[in-house]
């Protein structure tokens, strides 16, 4: 399966390109990460958010 990649100036489907020859920036995938109802890291995110709220960072 071919994935769409993007840099700051263009899109490509060429998987062998890692850095754009026009803007010299790395290509990134355009698609969002997979969504799962069974989030393995939700506990850690909630704990970090709670700690940030008690410190006044948020």
C-alpha positions in Angstrom: 0.0 0.0 0.0 1.3 3.4 -1.0 1.0 6.2 1.5 0.7 9.9 0.8 3.6 12.0 2.2 3.9 15.7 2.6 6.6 18.3 3.2 6.1 22.1 3.3 5.8 22.6 -0.4 4.4 19.5 -2.0 2.8 16.0 -1.7 4.3 12.7 -3.0 3.6 9.0 -3.1 7.3 8.1 -3.8 8.3 6.1 -0.7 12.0 6.3 -1.5 12.1 10.1 -0.9 12.9 11.1 2.7 13.9 14.7 2.2 12.3 17.1 -0.2 14.8 18.4 -2.8 13.0 21.7 -3.1 12.6 22.9 0.5 15.1 20.5 2.2 12.4 19.5 4.8 11.6 15.8 5.7 8.4 14.3 4.4 5.7 13.3 6.9 2.7 11.0 6.5 -0.5 12.9 6.0 -2.8 10.4 7.7 -3.7 10.7 11.4 -2.6 7.9 13.8 -5.0 4.9 14.2 -7.8 5.3 16.8 -8.4 2.6 19.3 -11.0 2.4 22.1 -8.5 0.6 24.2 -6.0 3.4 24.7 -2.9 2.0 26.4 -1.6 5.4 27.5 -4.8 7.1 28.7 -4.0 6.5 32.4 -0.6 8.3 32.0 -2.2 11.2 30.1 -4.8 11.7 32.8 -2.2 11.5 35.5 0.1 14.1 33.8 -2.9 16.4 33.2 -3.9 16.2 36.9 -0.3 16.9 38.0 -0.1 19.9 35.7 -3.4 21.3 37.1 -2.1 21.0 40.7 1.1 22.8 39.8 -0.8 25.5 37.9 0.8 24.7 34.5 -2.6 24.5 32.8 
